[in-house]
Amino acid sequence: MENLFGQRLTSARKMAGLSLQNLADKMENAVTRQALNKYEKGEMMPGSTVLIRLSKALNVTVDFFFSEPDQKVELQSIEFRKKISRLSKTAEVAVIEKARAFLERYLELEHLLQLSIPVSKFQYETPVRNAADAEAAAEALRKQWNLGYDPIPSVIEMLEDQGFKVLEVEADDAFDGLKALVQGHRIIVLNKRHNAVRKRFTALHELAHHSLSFAAQLEEKDVERLCHTFASAVLYPAEMARTEMAQERFHFFLQELELIKERWGISIAALFPRALHLGIINANTYRRLNTNYRIKGYHRDEPGDFWGKERPRRFIQLLYRAIGQEVISINHAAHLAEMNLGEFRDKLEQLA
């Protein structure tokens, strides 16, 4: 590939969310912005000392700069979910580049293992216009995927079992998640820094963007609200919510809400609109709950824990499988894992 080093340097810099000048500053001007620009254009190559400093500044291995991807991928149909404090353009580019680089390695690994993956796609054809429609879509999902009315132990593993590529990236807290397509694969990207409950909700929100169609007259904010309703309904089915929380409530105690969060993996903040939608509380009680929730500072640090873990497992499982079948060398595995060889070897313990 022409100018491989320059392209890989550009990719690493974007993943780090740095401009050329930012990178020069981070390296304490051991390399000028002009020199970095020439590296990226393929007009110059750095010496070994600068190369090592670049790898440390950008938190990649030296091998990263010279590894040619098996196939170059681009994310399509990208939709970000953001908090009110908007994500900067630089941060958006960093998230996309991290996801793109990871998917190059993911698809290469699947190709090496010659995997043919059946995908049980959920596509809800009826246009969603309101909360009742979003509720119906959630019920259809649980029925099609044989989830019954039980809590979902791991939303991420469930999505991976259904053929989704789910990945986590280190990102600014303003980033919640995104959905995208890559060569027909449905992609969900989550923020690695967020807790399990938040990841569960975000993953299902992005599933809604992948799988639901919405009435044309709806505004973006209405679509986002319906994706929230869908995510909450998948996590906490209406029948179970009405059974556990009962009808016509005027008061909730924190300990009760913590128990629901612990079992179902849905945040206390998401329980309030869920109860309102299901007619368990009225609008006045809903406003009072939200007001007290914020007064106590729970919007910054919500009490209660979820017993499960939420992290993607499929890629690393495939990686160990490929090593065990001697499809790839440990050196190649370390490259796919984006780890130094010594660090990767330390993680392996062969039993047979």
Sequence and secondary structure as in RCSB ss.txt:
>XXXX:A:sequence
MENLFGQRLTSARKMAGLSLQNLADKMENAVTRQALNKYEKGEMMPGSTVLIRLSKALNVTVDFFFSEPDQKVEL
QSIEFRKKISRLSKTAEVAVIEKARAFLERYLELEHLLQLSIPVSKFQYETPVRNAADAEAAAEALRKQWNLGYD
PIPSVIEMLEDQGFKVLEVEADDAFDGLKALVQGHRIIVLNKRHNAVRKRFTALHELAHHSLSFAAQLEEKDVER
LCHTFASAVLYPAEMARTEMAQERFHFFLQELELIKERWGISIAALFPRALHLGIINANTYRRLNTNYRIKGYHR
DEPGDFWGKERPRRFIQLLYRAIGQEVISINHAAHLAEMNLGEFRDKLEQLA
>XXXX:A:secstr
 TTHHHHHHHHHHHHTT  HHHHHHHTTTSS HHHHHHHHHTS    HHHHHHHHHHHT  GGGGG   SS    
EEEEEEE SS   HHHHHHHHHHHHHHHHHHHHHHHHTT         EEEEE SHHHHHHHHHHHHHHTT TTS
  S HHHHHHHTT EEEEE   TTEEEEEEEETTEEEEEEETTS HHHHHHHHHHHHHHHHEEE TT  HHHHHH
HHHHHHHHHHS HHHHHHHH SS     HHHHHHHHHHH   HHHHHHHHHHTTSS HHHHHHHHHHHHHTTTTT
S     SS     HHHHHHHHHHHTTSS HHHHHHHTT  HHHHHHH     
